[in-house]
Amino acid sequence: MTQKSQLLNMLTKHVTKDALGIEITPFFNPAVPKSEGYNVLILDIQAADGLRDRARESDLIPDERVHEIEDVDIVGDASSTSRLVSDSPYDPGFN
């Protein structure tokens, strides 16, 4: 097992598909993808179309990975997570 997969296993050890979660800036590599059934909100700095455009322009991101960028539910930066979530229609009531 690679160091990266060990870290991912450690980070997602207590994550279930039923519990609502927030994935912050997954870009093209979500740890808990909606496409795999996770109940997760995506918070990123741009809407998905902008992220996909950015990924297509990057030499570091393979074209075949661009489709892995999931729809963004909350647009903003990670330093404003608490405010963004409490201001969003997705607020689960924890603030």
Buried (B, 14 or more C-beta within 10 A) or exposed (E): EEEEEEEBEEEEEEBEEEEEBBBBBBBBEBBBBBEEEBEBBBBBBBEBEBBBEBBEEEEEBEEEEBEBBBEBBBBBEEEEBEEBBEEBEBEEEEE
